[in-house]
Amino acid sequence: MVDWKVLRRYEGDHLRQILMPVGGIGTGFFGVDGRGRLTDWQIMSRPHHGWRPMYSHLALWTRGAGKGGEAKLRILEGDLETGREGASGQSEVLAGIPRFRDVAFEAAYPFGRLSLSDPDTPVRASIEAFNPLIPGDTDASSLPFGLLTISVVNTTESPLEASVSFLATNFVGCDGFVFDLKDNITEGCKVGDWNGMKWWKVREGKTPQNGTMVVLCDASDVRVARQWRFRDRGWNGEYLGIIDELLAKGYIEDENPGQPCPPSPSDTWDNSLSAMFRLGPHERKVVRFLIAWHFPWRNMKEYGWAWTGDESGLLKNHYALPFENAEAVAAKVVSGLDDLRSRTAEFTNSVIDRRAPDAIKEAALFNLAVLNSHTCFRIEDGTFVASEGCGDTSGCCHGSCTHVWNYEEATVNLFPDLHRSMVESHLRNGMMSNGAERFRLSLPLAKQDWAGAAADGQMGLIVRVYQQYLRDHDESWLRKNYPIAKKMLEFAWVPGGWDADKDGVMEGCQHNTYDVEFFGPNPMCTSYYHAAMAAVSAMARAVGDVSTANEMDALREKGREWVDRNLYNGEFYEQHVQAFHGQPAEHSSLGHEWDKKDPAFQIGKGCLVDQLVGQYKANRVGLGTLFDTYHVKTAVQSVFKYNFKRNFRDHYNNMRTFATADEQGTLIASYPHGGRPEVPFPYWGECMTGFEYQAAVLLFDYGLKEAGLAVAAAVRHRHDGQYRNPFNEPECGSYYARSMASWALLDAWDKAGHASRA
């Protein structure tokens, strides 16, 4: 079986913010944090940052062999680091059971391994967490489970008895918001050679919290306790019961062995699953725990999505459809577990083996956690939909937002069926009668109420249609969708539109990813426009529409000449803010109020981090350089020269703080020659990772490897576990989709050639 290679190791203060998601695409996840806690249980179709059931702990017991051998009990976590200052002295469940002193975390996502040791214990241990992530196999990568592999090594010259116990609360019916814990059942479960327990609820119900779970172990001697006889004792007597039973025997006895488990009272059942084994001197034993779940329903109103369906807000999760329950999930997984793990390791190793700096490989690989977060899911018919990111308790910014998802490059390269599904959902459901494209989709997809179009989102989506065609080489698919893409482009020319005078330059009311409207020619929206025209020209030639291709080429040349002559200032492209006359085209404005003579929230003379985002997208599909090559390269250089900050000691930012103090980062906009508008566009002073990666990729595209590496490495240094999670680069919410622009770093680095620092 192929094993995985370590890409990054974290120790000390750099464990503080680690939380690695463990789950499939669209299934939700549980997390393993930097000191081994099993937390962030988000498997019931909505986020709940930091939520942990009463019990979700791994415990290790050892006892010297023979009469009178010393027993030791440890929670398989690092020492407590929070809550010690509390007045009550009770920071966490089971806080009074000792932990391990020395901890390290190694990772190559989706693999993570915690190493634990302590001079006061006779063993050292590790916990490996894993779920499948196999490019090209979406079904295998969407299985709702996580695997924990526990390795225990006897560090002494004497034999030991030992056990690893999974202490768990049956939390079916509870996601930390809804607390319906009555009528739960815990029973024994056997799947193949794996033994353990399954959870379900007697009452059927269509709620996201109603489903099934199994916890199984592959050890030859597994002891299951479905109910604890010492529950509900006062003064933390239940904790004492856990301590006493585990110290005495290494497992907890079932209260009523051989008898059916009754439906739970209002506070459910707490359970345990103990793997018993012996360790000779310096012997190593491995036991595996499989956690699988099956929660069929998703409430889109709870999740925070624009919902136009019935009052229930419910739809089905696609991941749940092939399975009757969690036991069926486990049966599927167990039969092919070694293969799933090997294929995932082959993928992660293929990234690690590339001749690129570790920061680039880490950015590309670790940001794939977005796919396994609640940012992404598939609805019943299999359509891949997504928010922009996740809030602490709901999705953040619904609708498979085009002007965010246009930046990412992971899905089209790794899971092209998901990319195609999202693109098609917009082509089929987003088009309005005049050619405007809804940049956010409502659910159900058949009933749309969002009526806003974004200039950058719409143009970028056209490029993605061409990108999908290049990925699949499906001419029939292109012939079906080319007319839609063409109509989307033609919306730019309607009266009051983005390019109403059809001169190849966007001047109109241009809503965009910065959540405002830009007025007047600007490089960001116009570069996307030129990329879209180039894509339509290429698609037109592929389907034999030569006249349209020629028209696009002529319009591009006309616009290119104007942009290079008027927007290029000798170093970079800037915006010419213009007063707006007349009415914007229907759907091109989100109804914001603005001063038509002097609109606020503009770029003006700023050096914008993604001024050439259209070039970034065009380069991914071989559409060539959109404007003057020297100008483009100089502008890319200027982004690094003026926007990259080696520290933030003298930077003043009125918005969110994603970089501070002695950290490094690349600003959204700088004003190196003055001229900043009194009220610039909102995010100008921030650093946001997806934009930074886009800039780094463009630097690589034009041979500026040292600068591109500095930009990408700065992001990863900020997410090194000390202050930020290595597996979560937030923007508007956690697990933000734009961060997956990082996948493009790998190929861009390779195409730029191998420098000495590679």
ChimeraX attribute file (.defattr): number of C-alpha atoms within 10 A of each C-alpha:
attribute: neighborCount
match mode: 1-to-1
recipient: residues
	/A:1	9
	/A:2	13
	/A:3	13
	/A:4	22
	/A:5	18
	/A:6	16
	/A:7	21
	/A:8	16
	/A:9	16
	/A:10	20
	/A:11	16
	/A:12	14
	/A:13	12
	/A:14	20
	/A:15	25
	/A:16	20
	/A:17	20
	/A:18	25
	/A:19	25
	/A:20	28
	/A:21	31
	/A:22	32
	/A:23	33
	/A:24	27
	/A:25	30
	/A:26	29
	/A:27	32
	/A:28	28
	/A:29	29
	/A:30	23
	/A:31	23
	/A:32	24
	/A:33	22
	/A:34	29
	/A:35	28
	/A:36	28
	/A:37	18
	/A:38	23
	/A:39	22
	/A:40	22
	/A:41	24
	/A:42	26
	/A:43	26
	/A:44	28
	/A:45	27
	/A:46	29
	/A:47	26
	/A:48	21
	/A:49	18
	/A:50	16
	/A:51	18
	/A:52	21
	/A:53	18
	/A:54	15
	/A:55	19
	/A:56	20
	/A:57	22
	/A:58	22
	/A:59	21
	/A:60	26
	/A:61	26
	/A:62	28
	/A:63	23
	/A:64	17
	/A:65	17
	/A:66	10
	/A:67	7
	/A:68	8
	/A:69	12
	/A:70	12
	/A:71	19
	/A:72	19
	/A:73	23
	/A:74	20
	/A:75	22
	/A:76	28
	/A:77	28
	/A:78	24
	/A:79	16
	/A:80	16
	/A:81	10
	/A:82	10
	/A:83	13
	/A:84	13
	/A:85	10
	/A:86	9
	/A:87	8
	/A:88	8
	/A:89	11
	/A:90	13
	/A:91	16
	/A:92	12
	/A:93	14
	/A:94	18
	/A:95	16
	/A:96	15
	/A:97	14
	/A:98	16
	/A:99	22
	/A:100	22
	/A:101	15
	/A:102	17
	/A:103	22
	/A:104	20
	/A:105	24
	/A:106	19
	/A:107	22
	/A:108	22
	/A:109	28
	/A:110	25
	/A:111	26
	/A:112	25
	/A:113	23
	/A:114	25
	/A:115	21
	/A:116	23
	/A:117	20
	/A:118	15
	/A:119	11
	/A:120	9
	/A:121	19
	/A:122	19
	/A:123	23
	/A:124	18
	/A:125	21
	/A:126	23
	/A:127	24
	/A:128	20
	/A:129	25
	/A:130	23
	/A:131	29
	/A:132	30
	/A:133	31
	/A:134	22
	/A:135	17
	/A:136	15
	/A:137	14
	/A:138	18
	/A:139	14
	/A:140	20
	/A:141	23
	/A:142	25
	/A:143	25
	/A:144	29
	/A:145	28
	/A:146	24
	/A:147	25
	/A:148	21
	/A:149	17
	/A:150	21
	/A:151	17
	/A:152	22
	/A:153	18
	/A:154	24
	/A:155	18
	/A:156	15
	/A:157	11
	/A:158	13
	/A:159	18
	/A:160	26
	/A:161	20
	/A:162	28
	/A:163	28
	/A:164	31
	/A:165	27
	/A:166	24
	/A:167	20
	/A:168	19
	/A:169	21
	/A:170	31
	/A:171	28
	/A:172	26
	/A:173	25
	/A:174	17
	/A:175	23
	/A:176	20
	/A:177	11
	/A:178	11
	/A:179	14
	/A:180	19
	/A:181	21
	/A:182	20
	/A:183	19
	/A:184	24
	/A:185	24
	/A:186	26
	/A:187	19
	/A:188	20
	/A:189	17
	/A:190	17
	/A:191	19
	/A:192	11
	/A:193	11
	/A:194	20
	/A:195	25
	/A:196	26
	/A:197	23
	/A:198	23
	/A:199	25
	/A:200	24
	/A:201	24
	/A:202	14
	/A:203	10
	/A:204	9
	/A:205	12
	/A:206	16
	/A:207	19
	/A:208	26
	/A:209	28
	/A:210	23
	/A:211	22
	/A:212	23
	/A:213	25
	/A:214	29
	/A:215	28
	/A:216	28
	/A:217	28
	/A:218	19
	/A:219	21
	/A:220	13
	/A:221	12
	/A:222	20
	/A:223	23
	/A:224	24
	/A:225	24
	/A:226	30
	/A:227	24
	/A:228	19
	/A:229	15
	/A:230	15
	/A:231	16
	/A:232	12
	/A:233	12
	/A:234	9
	/A:235	8
	/A:236	12
	/A:237	13
	/A:238	17
	/A:239	19
	/A:240	16
	/A:241	17
	/A:242	21
	/A:243	19
	/A:244	15
	/A:245	14
	/A:246	25
	/A:247	20
	/A:248	15
	/A:249	17
	/A:250	29
	/A:251	29
	/A:252	27
	/A:253	21
	/A:254	17
	/A:255	15
	/A:256	13
	/A:257	12
	/A:258	8
	/A:259	9
	/A:260	12
	/A:261	17
	/A:262	14
	/A:263	18
	/A:264	19
	/A:265	11
	/A:266	12
	/A:267	16
	/A:268	22
	/A:269	25
	/A:270	20
	/A:271	23
	/A:272	28
	/A:273	28
	/A:274	28
	/A:275	25
	/A:276	21
	/A:277	19
	/A:278	17
	/A:279	23
	/A:280	17
	/A:281	14
	/A:282	17
	/A:283	16
	/A:284	16
	/A:285	17
	/A:286	16
	/A:287	19
	/A:288	20
	/A:289	24
	/A:290	20
	/A:291	21
	/A:292	26
	/A:293	30
	/A:294	28
	/A:295	26
	/A:296	27
	/A:297	24
	/A:298	22
	/A:299	21
	/A:300	23
	/A:301	16
	/A:302	15
	/A:303	21
	/A:304	17
	/A:305	21
	/A:306	20
	/A:307	21
	/A:308	17
	/A:309	18
	/A:310	8
	/A:311	8
	/A:312	12
	/A:313	20
	/A:314	20
	/A:315	19
	/A:316	19
	/A:317	22
	/A:318	20
	/A:319	23
	/A:320	22
	/A:321	14
	/A:322	10
	/A:323	15
	/A:324	12
	/A:325	20
	/A:326	25
	/A:327	24
	/A:328	17
	/A:329	22
	/A:330	27
	/A:331	17
	/A:332	15
	/A:333	22
	/A:334	19
	/A:335	12
	/A:336	11
	/A:337	15
	/A:338	13
	/A:339	15
	/A:340	19
	/A:341	22
	/A:342	17
	/A:343	19
	/A:344	26
	/A:345	25
	/A:346	16
	/A:347	17
	/A:348	24
	/A:349	18
	/A:350	12
	/A:351	21
	/A:352	21
	/A:353	12
	/A:354	14
	/A:355	16
	/A:356	20
	/A:357	15
	/A:358	17
	/A:359	19
	/A:360	25
	/A:361	22
	/A:362	24
	/A:363	28
	/A:364	23
	/A:365	24
	/A:366	25
	/A:367	26
	/A:368	24
	/A:369	27
	/A:370	26
	/A:371	27
	/A:372	25
	/A:373	30
	/A:374	31
	/A:375	31
	/A:376	23
	/A:377	26
	/A:378	21
	/A:379	19
	/A:380	16
	/A:381	10
	/A:382	15
	/A:383	20
	/A:384	23
	/A:385	24
	/A:386	27
	/A:387	28
	/A:388	28
	/A:389	26
	/A:390	30
	/A:391	23
	/A:392	14
	/A:393	18
	/A:394	23
	/A:395	25
	/A:396	23
	/A:397	20
	/A:398	21
	/A:399	20
	/A:400	25
	/A:401	23
	/A:402	28
	/A:403	24
	/A:404	23
	/A:405	26
	/A:406	24
	/A:407	26
	/A:408	21
	/A:409	22
	/A:410	23
	/A:411	20
	/A:412	17
	/A:413	17
	/A:414	17
	/A:415	16
	/A:416	20
	/A:417	20
	/A:418	19
	/A:419	24
	/A:420	21
	/A:421	16
	/A:422	21
	/A:423	24
	/A:424	16
	/A:425	17
	/A:426	23
	/A:427	19
	/A:428	12
	/A:429	16
	/A:430	26
	/A:431	20
	/A:432	15
	/A:433	8
	/A:434	14
	/A:435	21
	/A:436	27
	/A:437	33
	/A:438	27
	/A:439	25
	/A:440	25
	/A:441	30
	/A:442	21
	/A:443	20
	/A:444	17
	/A:445	18
	/A:446	12
	/A:447	13
	/A:448	20
	/A:449	15
	/A:450	16
	/A:451	19
	/A:452	20
	/A:453	28
	/A:454	30
	/A:455	32
	/A:456	26
	/A:457	25
	/A:458	30
	/A:459	29
	/A:460	29
	/A:461	24
	/A:462	29
	/A:463	29
	/A:464	27
	/A:465	26
	/A:466	23
	/A:467	23
	/A:468	21
	/A:469	18
	/A:470	15
	/A:471	15
	/A:472	15
	/A:473	12
	/A:474	11
	/A:475	14
	/A:476	11
	/A:477	13
	/A:478	22
	/A:479	15
	/A:480	10
	/A:481	19
	/A:482	20
	/A:483	14
	/A:484	19
	/A:485	27
	/A:486	20
	/A:487	17
	/A:488	22
	/A:489	21
	/A:490	18
	/A:491	22
	/A:492	29
	/A:493	18
	/A:494	18
	/A:495	16
	/A:496	20
	/A:497	26
	/A:498	30
	/A:499	24
	/A:500	20
	/A:501	16
	/A:502	17
	/A:503	17
	/A:504	26
	/A:505	28
	/A:506	30
	/A:507	28
	/A:508	30
	/A:509	24
	/A:510	28
	/A:511	25
	/A:512	22
	/A:513	16
	/A:514	15
	/A:515	13
	/A:516	19
	/A:517	25
	/A:518	29
	/A:519	27
	/A:520	21
	/A:521	24
	/A:522	26
	/A:523	27
	/A:524	24
	/A:525	31
	/A:526	28
	/A:527	29
	/A:528	30
	/A:529	29
	/A:530	31
	/A:531	30
	/A:532	32
	/A:533	27
	/A:534	25
	/A:535	28
	/A:536	26
	/A:537	23
	/A:538	20
	/A:539	28
	/A:540	22
	/A:541	15
	/A:542	15
	/A:543	13
	/A:544	12
	/A:545	14
	/A:546	15
	/A:547	12
	/A:548	18
	/A:549	20
	/A:550	14
	/A:551	12
	/A:552	22
	/A:553	18
	/A:554	14
	/A:555	17
	/A:556	24
	/A:557	16
	/A:558	15
	/A:559	22
	/A:560	21
	/A:561	14
	/A:562	16
	/A:563	22
	/A:564	18
	/A:565	12
	/A:566	14
	/A:567	17
	/A:568	19
	/A:569	13
	/A:570	11
	/A:571	17
	/A:572	24
	/A:573	27
	/A:574	23
	/A:575	24
	/A:576	19
	/A:577	20
	/A:578	18
	/A:579	14
	/A:580	19
	/A:581	10
	/A:582	8
	/A:583	13
	/A:584	19
	/A:585	20
	/A:586	16
	/A:587	20
	/A:588	26
	/A:589	23
	/A:590	17
	/A:591	10
	/A:592	8
	/A:593	9
	/A:594	12
	/A:595	9
	/A:596	13
	/A:597	11
	/A:598	13
	/A:599	18
	/A:600	21
	/A:601	21
	/A:602	27
	/A:603	27
	/A:604	23
	/A:605	24
	/A:606	25
	/A:607	30
	/A:608	31
	/A:609	30
	/A:610	22
	/A:611	28
	/A:612	27
	/A:613	26
	/A:614	26
	/A:615	23
	/A:616	24
	/A:617	25
	/A:618	25
	/A:619	18
	/A:620	18
	/A:621	17
	/A:622	12
	/A:623	19
	/A:624	13
	/A:625	17
	/A:626	21
	/A:627	21
	/A:628	15
	/A:629	12
	/A:630	11
	/A:631	17
	/A:632	23
	/A:633	20
	/A:634	17
	/A:635	25
	/A:636	30
	/A:637	21
	/A:638	19
	/A:639	26
	/A:640	22
	/A:641	14
	/A:642	19
	/A:643	24
	/A:644	23
	/A:645	21
	/A:646	14
	/A:647	14
	/A:648	15
	/A:649	11
	/A:650	9
	/A:651	12
	/A:652	9
	/A:653	14
	/A:654	10
	/A:655	11
	/A:656	13
	/A:657	11
	/A:658	17
	/A:659	20
	/A:660	17
	/A:661	11
	/A:662	11
	/A:663	16
	/A:664	22
	/A:665	29
	/A:666	31
	/A:667	26
	/A:668	23
	/A:669	26
	/A:670	21
	/A:671	17
	/A:672	14
	/A:673	10
	/A:674	9
	/A:675	11
	/A:676	17
	/A:677	15
	/A:678	9
	/A:679	11
	/A:680	17
	/A:681	20
	/A:682	16
	/A:683	18
	/A:684	23
	/A:685	21
	/A:686	23
	/A:687	27
	/A:688	26
	/A:689	29
	/A:690	23
	/A:691	22
	/A:692	28
	/A:693	32
	/A:694	28
	/A:695	29
	/A:696	34
	/A:697	31
	/A:698	28
	/A:699	28
	/A:700	24
	/A:701	24
	/A:702	18
	/A:703	17
	/A:704	19
	/A:705	23
	/A:706	13
	/A:707	20
	/A:708	29
	/A:709	23
	/A:710	18
	/A:711	26
	/A:712	25
	/A:713	22
	/A:714	22
	/A:715	27
	/A:716	23
	/A:717	17
	/A:718	20
	/A:719	20
	/A:720	21
	/A:721	22
	/A:722	18
	/A:723	15
	/A:724	21
	/A:725	23
	/A:726	28
	/A:727	26
	/A:728	24
	/A:729	30
	/A:730	22
	/A:731	21
	/A:732	17
	/A:733	20
	/A:734	24
	/A:735	29
	/A:736	29
	/A:737	34
	/A:738	29
	/A:739	31
	/A:740	30
	/A:741	26
	/A:742	30
	/A:743	26
	/A:744	24
	/A:745	28
	/A:746	21
	/A:747	15
	/A:748	22
	/A:749	26
	/A:750	16
	/A:751	13
	/A:752	16
	/A:753	13
	/A:754	12
	/A:755	12
	/A:756	5
	/A:757	10
	/A:758	14
